[in-house]
Amino acid sequence: MSIKSNIKTVQQRINAAAKEAGRNPEEIKLIAVSKTKPVSDVLEAFDAGMCDFGENRPQELAEKYSVLPQARWHLIGQLQRNKVKYIIDKAFLIHSVDSIRLAEEIEKRAGAVDKIQNILIQVNISGEESKSGIKPAETEELCRQISLMKHIHICGLMTISVNGIGYDGNLKIFSELKRLSQNIDKLKIPGVSMKELSMGMTHDYEAAVAAGATMVRVGSGIFGARNYNV
Ligand SMILES: *Cc1c(COP(=O)(O)O)cnc(C)c1O
């Protein structure tokens, strides 16, 4: 299958899941996760109409940004503080902020380039120890602390579900993130928006759309399986 036809299929399935849930499909942005894939694949997806790309490695994001700066580049993977400098002038949205120390580094670097960096707070809903993300119970306090930083804007929350738990299992996890975002939204923390919910990947994006995702991050469903051995 070509990248172009894969994009069409994924978009159709997003639209169908949205209608099924009584949502407007236009509320849901598809992010093409191009990590490990060559620039030629990114260009093919861009030509097919994709504007939003996700990368999990800062250097890879920076390299691909230099080829296609007109696209929106999303940093979706774990971000080490010493790597923030590679992407601060390039990232449209950082999905994976889960600590005050990381936020402090982003604040410092964003201030230096006179930018307000849009971010999401990554929450570990499932509680798996291997997963990044802040605990749900600590999310409000992290939002409050980051809200005081002048060069960061919180736009919402992000989570990753668990492999192999099926539609209902995913729906439960994604619904918990939605509930958490609604609870934080009610607090009306100045400068904190809960507009965006980044959740859903190739194997669970339909459950995410049903639960209220505004951004889904699809990699292999668009570009094919990744080969980490090359
Ligand atoms: C790799 C990755 C994705 C995309 O995964 P697929 O299963 O290939 O769709 C989405 N989100 C994050 C955080 C990722 O690291």
The ligand as a Gaussian input file, in Angstrom:
#p B3LYP/6-31G(d) Opt

LIG

0 1
 C        5.954000       5.651000      17.750000
 C        4.915000       6.435000      18.437000
 C        3.634000       6.590000      17.876000
 C        3.182000       5.909000      16.596000
 O        3.150000       4.522000      16.773000
 P        2.421000       3.557000      15.704000
 O        2.005000       2.379000      16.493000
 O        3.446000       3.228000      14.673000
 O        1.289000       4.303000      15.135000
 C        2.724000       7.384000      18.555000
 N        3.047000       7.997000      19.713000
 C        4.256000       7.875000      20.273000
 C        4.529000       8.578000      21.557000
 C        5.225000       7.098000      19.665000
 O        6.427000       6.975000      20.248000

